[in-house]
Amino acid sequence: MSRNYLYLGIQLLAFVLWCLVVPLSLYDLFSSRVEVSVDLIITTYEHTSDWEYFDYIGSIKDLYNSGNRTVSILLVLFVFVGPLLKYLYGFFGSRIQNISVERFMQFLARLAFVDVFLISILLLLAYKTDYLVTRPHAGLYLLAASVLLSYIGGLLKPKSEV
């Protein structure tokens, strides 16, 4: 019985962290600015933009409005809808005794936001150039903690009797 409470406690904490970063977007994921310095023969051109801050909802809106509708829809599905369904099933799924639903949720748990989170980290690393400076913010660390806690909670989940 205590293993079930530990599982629920860890999943609840992961859910709260996820809510703060994804649907509520209370914490920025990262910020970036452009720093350009070109040494020309006659003069030197230098330009530094202001820091631009990125949160989850704002970034999805920007992607959608800039014509990247497919990417924005996939991010909504894998970082918002997938984890939400996974958490709802984790909290209330013990009442559902259906093997096909159980298998679907196991499949969904594998897809939900771990891969997208890792891809976003890779994108951040890929965009680190001499001209673009990025800084991670609290939201990125909270999302990483949510992903890790969700994974750890999944390992502690009591086996279903389906």
N, C-alpha and C positions, 0 to 999 in steps of 0.2 A: 504494500500500500504506500509506503514512503517513497518508493521509486516513482510511482504515479504522481505524487505531489511534487517531487523534484522536477520531473518532466514538465508538468504544468507550470511550475514557477519559472523555470528557465525559458519556456516558450512564451510565457506572459511578458517577461523582461525583453525578450527578443522582439515581440510584437510591439511593445511600447517604444523601443528604440526605432523600429521600422516606421511606426506612425509619426514620430517626430521628424524623420528625415523625408519620407516619401509622400504620404498624402497631405500632411500638414506643412511640409517644407519649412520648418522652423529654423533649420540649420543649413547653411550653405555647404555644398559639396566641395567646391574649390573656387579659386579666383585666378584670373589670368590677366596679363597685360602684354603689350607688344613693346619691345625695346629694340630699336633699330639704330645702328651706328655704322655709317658708310664713310670710309675715308676716300674722298675724291681728290683729284690732283690739285685743284684750286682751293677747295674747302672741305669741311667735314659736315656731313648731314647726320643729325641725331634727332631721334624722336622717341618719346616714351609716352604711351597712352595711359589713361587712368586704369585702375584695377576694375575689372568686370567680374561680378560675383555670380555664381551659378548654383541654383538650387534645382531640385528635381522637377517640380511643376513648371517653373519658368523655362527650364531647358527644353522640356517637352513642347511647350507652347512655341518657343523659338524654332525648334526643329519643324514643327507642323506648319508654322507660318512661312518658313523659308522654302517650303516645297518638299521637305523630307518627310512626307506623310507616312510612308511605309516604316521607316525607322522609328518615328515617334509612336506609331501604333504598336510595333513590336515591343518597344520599351514599356509602354503602358501595360501590355499583356504580361510580359515577363517580370516586371519589377513592381507592378501594382496588383493586377488581377490574380496572377499566379500565387504570390505569397499570401494575399488576402484569403483566397480559397483554401490554401494550405493551413493557415492559422485557424480559420473557422472550422475546418475539418479536425484539426488537432484538438480544439477545445470542445467541439460538439459531436465529433465523428464516432465516439464510442457508442452512441445511440443508433448508429446506422450499421446494420449487420448485413452488408452486401459485398460479396467478394469482388465484383466488377468495380464498384465504387472504391474499394480499398486499393485495388491495382491501379486505377486511374489516379488516385491521390498519391500513391508511391511514385508514379511516373511524373506527376506534376511537381512533387517535392524535389525530384532530380532537376527539373527545368527551372523552377522558381528561383530567381534572382542570383544564384551563385554564378552561373555562367555570364550573365549580363554584368554582374559586379566585376568579375575578372576581366571581361572585355573592356569595361570602362577604365580600369586601371591600365590596361595595355594601351588604350587610346590616349590616356594622359601621358604615358611614357613616350608614345610615338609622336605626340605633339610637342615634346620638349625639344625645342630647337634653339639656335642661337638668338632667334628673334622673339619667341614666345616663352614667357615665363609663367609657370603655373605653381600655385600653392594649394596644398590640400587644406581643408577646413574641418571643423568638428563634424559636419554631416557625413563626410567620407569615413571618418573613424567610427561614428555611430552606426553607419550602415554596415561597415565591416564587422563590428561587434554583434550586430543583429544577425548577420549571416552566420557567423561562427557559433553564436548561442543557439540559433535555430538548428544548426547541424549537430551540435553537442546534445541538444534536447532530443533530436531524432534518434541519436544513439541510445539514449536512456529510455526511450518510449517503451512501455510494456508491450509485449507481443499481444496482438489481437487474437481473439478466439474465434475468428471467422473460418 
